[in-house]
Amino acid sequence: MIENFLRPPRSIGEYTADALRLIGALSVIAAAIWFTATDAGIVGLTLPALVAPRFLGLRPIFDIVTTATVLVAAWSNVFDLYTRLAWWDIAIHLVCTGVLAVLLYVLCAYAGVVAAPRTQAFTGRAAIVLVTAFGLALSAVWEMIEWLGKTLVTDDIFVTYDDTIGDMAVGGLGALLAGCLLAHAVHPLVPHPAPVRKGGRIPTGARCDGTALEAEYPEDPS
């Protein structure tokens, strides 16, 4: 993973994803200066999700979608869009949970916990179930964080029973849809070549289809 993180960008998509990561880091400072410490903390929670695609060597398009989604989700809280727009909270939970659930699946594939997409051990039905489960788990963890924030930090954080259950349900739906997309993905999420290990595990820099490429690095601007 370190090799992926240190590898310089080689396409417009990768430069764009790295630019979004830089914006994310600067956003924490901006939120601390011009908003509140709570806002800065919320934006800071995006940092692991921003750097994870770089460590995993994900395809640039999914990297961009992930970084952009979590940044929009964080700044939506800073600008109170969740309370100003009734439907915005639903949309963000739907998309963000789905994206993060797929990211968690790929991370587990690196660890050898689940089968990597496009390997012999991979099945679409298992991917749908697991990504949905990951999404529900992530939704539950996020609602716990919101509850802790409201209880220990500030009452400005909006937490109610109906909101919590609704957010988890929408997040689970988003993860279900994302799992379906992963199960039927045409292109691998991880395009970079590396020696392939047995058992469906993704080594550092490997393709999600479990094959090694002859080229040192594929020219893929997507």
N, C-alpha and C positions, 0 to 999 in steps of 0.2 A: 504493500500500500504506500510506503514511503516513496518508492520509485514513481508511482503515479502522481503523488502530490508534488514532487520536485521536478517532474517533467515539464519543460516549457510548453506553452500553448502553440499549436501549429495550424490552427484554422480560425476563421472568423467566429464560429460558434464557441470555440474554447476561449478565445479572447473575451467574447461577450459574457460568458459564464464567470470568468475571473473578474471582469469589471463589476459584475453584480456582487461578487464576494467582497470586493473592495468597498462598494457602496454599503454593504451590510456592516462592515467593520466601522466605517465612518458614521453610519447611522447611530450606533451606540453612543459615540461621542456627541453627535448632534442632539440626540434625545436628552442626554445628561445636561447639556449646556442650555438648550432652549425650552426644554419641557421639564419633566420631573424625574426623580431617581427611579420611581416605579416604572415610568415609560422606558427609561434606559435599560432597566432590568428585563422588561418584556422583549425589547428589541435584542438584547443580549442573548436571550434564549434561542434566537434563530441561528446563532453562530455554529453550533454543531451540525445543524442541517445544511448550512451553507458550505461547510468544508467537506462534509461526508462524500458528496459526489466526486470531488477532486481526488480524495483518497481511494475511492472505489474505481476511478477511471471510467466513469459512465459516459455514454454517448452524449455529445454536446447538447443535443436537443432536449434530452431528459434532464441534463444538468441545468440548463437554462430554465426549464419549467419548474424544477424544484426550487432553485434559488429565488426566482421571481415570485413564486407562490408564497413562500414563507416570509419574504420581505413585505409583500402586500398584506399578508395576514397580520404581521406585527405593526406596521404603520397604520393599519385600519383601526387598531386599538388606540394608538396614540391620538388619532384624529377623531375618535369616538364614532366611527362609522357604524359600529355594531348597534349602537343605540339610536343613531340618526336614521338609519335605513333598516327597516324591519327585516327585509329579505337578505341583507348582506351577510349576516351571521350564518345563515343557512348555506349560502353559496360558498363561503370560505371554508366552513367545516366540511362540506361535500368534497371540494377540490383538494384542499390541503391534506385532509386525512387520507384520501386516496393516494396522493403523491408520496406522502411519508410512509404509508404502509408498503408500497412497492419498494421504496428505498430500504426499508427495514428487511424486506424479503431478500434483496440483493446482498445486504450485509450478512444475513444469515447464510446465504449461499457461499460467500467467501469463507465463512467459518465452518462450512461443511455440515451445518445443521439441517438445511433443506437442499433439495435438488436444484441445481442451476438451470435456468431456462435453456431450452434447446439441447439438453443432454438426454441420454437414454433413460435416466432415472426420473426425468421431469414429466409430470402429467398436468394437463390443464385443470382438471377438477381439483387436484390437490392444491394447486396454486391459488385457485379461486377461494377455497376454504381457508387456506393459511393467510392470504392477504387480507381477507375479511376479518379473520380473528386478530391479526396484527392491528388493523384499523380500529376495531372495537377496544383493544387494549390501550392503544395510543389515546383514544378518546377518553377512556376512563382515567388515565394518568393525567391528561390535561385538565380534566374537570377537578381532579384532586388538587392540582397546582392552583387552579382558580380559587378553590375553597380555602386553601392555606393562605393564599394571598389576601383574600377578603378577611379571614380570621386574624391573621398575624400582622398584615401590612397596612391595608387601607380598606375602608368601607366603599370606596369608589368602584371597586370591582363588582360587576353585576353577576350575582349567583342566586338562582332560584331552582326549586325542584324541577319545575316544568322545563326551564331552560337547559338544565343539566341533562335530563332524559332526552329532550329533543336534539340537543347537540350530539349526544352519543348515537342516537338513531340515525341522524343524517350522516355522521361520520362513518358509521357502519355501512350505509348505503354507498357512500363514496368509495370506500375500500372494496366493496363488492364489485362495483363497476370497474375500478382499477384492476382488480384481480382478473376480471374477464378480458380486459385489454392485454394484460401480461400473458394470459394463457394463449391468446391468439396473435401475439406480437410477431410481426414479419421479420424485423431486424433485431439483432441482439442488443441488449442495453449496454454491454461492455464490449467495445470493438477492438481493444488493443491486444496485441499478440503476446503470448508467453507460453512456457511449457505447461502442458495440461496434466493435472493430477486425476487419478481415478476416483470414481464414486460420485461424480457430478459436482465436485467442489470447484469453485472458481479461484485459481491462483492469482497472484498480483498481476494485473494487466491482461488477463485472459479474456477471450470472447465468451459470451454467455452461451454460445452454441457448443462449447467444449472443444473446439478445434484450434490448432496452432496455425499461424500464418507464416509464410516464408518471408514477407517483407518486414523490415524492422518496425515500420509504423505505417498503417494504411492511410492513404490520402482520402479522407472522408470529411468533407466540410459540414456535414449535417450534424 
